[in-house]
Amino acid sequence: MFSSLSIPQQEARFRESLKVVPVRNASARVVESDDPDELVVEVQLRYEGAVLKGLQRLFKLHATKRYVLDLIGRRVYEAVDGRKTFEQLIDEFAAREKLTFFESRALLGQYFQTLVRRGVIVATLPSRTSIA
């Protein structure tokens, strides 16, 4: 994907990705685990369209999906407050875990991709008026 972009375009895309503000899925429900290092997040599943809704009723498909987050996943999820940018979260995590910016970015990038793909968090861009 990046290979077709020029160096300035790649740099612009990277800078833009740091401005992303992760937000917790409003329909997700947090369930405390017996293990203090884990967090269970329950996400509502959507079956859109008549066919999928019919299949859901016919096969009694689950309405929710549970994800168990390990200690790092829990810390990442709890740090997402809907105000901090991805860059700010990277900096905080790097300081707390004594990592470099790039190590922290690599680790958090993977977690955020997974959490977004599973519907646990949503990636948003701040409005142009709120960028100072």
C-alpha positions in Angstrom: 0.0 0.0 0.0 2.7 2.5 1.0 5.0 1.4 -1.9 2.9 3.3 -4.4 3.1 6.5 -2.4 5.9 9.0 -2.7 8.1 9.7 0.4 6.3 13.0 1.2 2.9 11.2 0.9 4.1 8.4 3.2 5.3 11.0 5.7 2.0 12.8 5.6 0.1 9.6 6.1 2.3 8.7 9.1 1.7 12.1 10.7 -2.0 11.8 10.0 -2.1 8.4 11.7 -0.6 9.9 14.9 -3.5 12.3 15.1 -6.1 9.5 15.2 -8.2 9.6 18.4 -9.2 6.1 19.5 -12.7 5.9 21.1 -14.2 3.0 23.0 -17.2 1.4 21.3 -20.2 2.9 23.1 -22.1 -0.4 22.9 -19.3 -2.4 24.4 -19.7 -3.6 27.9 -16.8 -4.2 30.3 -17.0 -7.3 32.5 -14.5 -7.6 35.3 -12.5 -10.9 35.3 -11.5 -13.0 38.2 -7.9 -12.3 37.1 -7.0 -8.7 38.0 -4.6 -8.6 35.0 -7.4 -9.4 32.6 -10.4 -7.4 31.3 -13.4 -8.9 29.5 -15.0 -6.7 26.9 -18.4 -7.7 25.4 -19.3 -6.3 22.0 -22.7 -6.3 20.4 -22.8 -8.2 17.1 -24.8 -6.8 14.2 -26.6 -8.9 11.7 -27.7 -6.6 8.9 -30.1 -7.4 6.2 -33.1 -9.8 6.2 -31.1 -12.9 5.3 -28.5 -12.5 8.1 -31.2 -11.6 10.6 -33.2 -14.7 9.5 -30.1 -16.9 9.9 -29.4 -15.4 13.3 -32.9 -16.4 14.5 -32.8 -19.8 12.7 -29.4 -20.8 14.1 -29.7 -18.9 17.3 -26.4 -17.0 16.7 -24.9 -15.1 19.5 -25.9 -11.4 19.9 -22.6 -10.6 21.6 -18.9 -11.5 21.4 -16.6 -11.5 24.4 -12.9 -10.6 24.2 -10.5 -11.3 27.0 -7.7 -8.7 27.1 -4.4 -9.5 28.8 -2.6 -7.0 31.1 -1.2 -5.0 28.2 -4.5 -5.0 26.4 -6.3 -3.9 29.6 -3.9 -1.0 30.0 -4.3 0.0 26.4 -8.1 -0.2 26.6 -8.3 1.7 29.9 -6.0 4.5 28.4 -8.4 5.1 25.6 -10.5 8.0 26.7 -11.7 9.5 23.5 -9.6 12.6 24.0 -6.0 11.5 23.7 -4.4 11.0 20.2 -2.6 7.9 19.2 0.6 9.8 19.5 -0.2 10.8 23.1 -1.0 7.2 24.0 2.2 6.0 22.5 4.2 8.6 24.5 2.4 7.6 27.8 2.9 3.9 27.2 6.5 4.4 26.2 7.2 6.3 29.5 5.3 3.9 31.7 6.9 0.7 30.1 10.3 2.3 29.6 10.2 1.7 25.8 11.3 3.9 22.9 8.6 5.8 20.9 9.1 3.3 18.0 8.8 0.2 20.2 5.7 1.6 21.9 4.2 2.5 18.5 4.8 -1.0 17.1 3.2 -2.6 20.1 0.3 -0.3 20.4 -0.3 -0.3 16.6 -0.9 -4.0 16.7 -3.2 -3.8 19.6 -5.2 -0.9 18.1 -5.5 -2.8 14.8 -6.9 -5.8 16.6 -9.2 -3.9 18.8 -10.6 -1.9 15.9 -11.0 -5.0 13.8 -13.0 -6.6 16.6 -15.2 -3.6 17.2 -13.9 -2.9 20.7 -12.6 0.6 19.8 -13.2 3.0 16.9 -10.5 5.1 15.3 -11.6 8.7 14.7 -9.9 11.8 13.4 -10.3 15.0 15.4 -12.3 17.8 13.6 -10.2 20.4 11.8 -11.5 23.1 14.2 -10.2 21.2 17.3 -6.7 20.9 15.8 -4.6 23.8 17.1 
